[in-house]
Amino acid sequence: MKGAHHNSTLVNFAAIEQWSCFLLGVLCIAFGILGVSMERNYNSLPGYVAWLGSAYQATLRGTALLCIGLGIALVYRSWRHP
């Protein structure tokens, strides 16, 4: 009986891990798409990113694309490992 309970706990943990990966992946994809579609507005840049100057747009797009890639990897992982 002890083995069956342990197995059940592992299955529940795996299901939680899968759903977490899926949800985080979808969030990453959504925020990445939002980041790619954002318009630049240099007048409202906070001081901590103002030093980027003209590289701000490229940094924003690159970060958004990385977020989309990470999201796709997480969603793929959640489907790949049942």
PyMOL commands that set and color helices and strands:
alter all, ss='L'
color gray80, all
select helices_A, chain A and resi 2-37+42-44+47-50+55-80
alter helices_A, ss='H'
color red, helices_A
deselect
rebuild
show_as cartoon
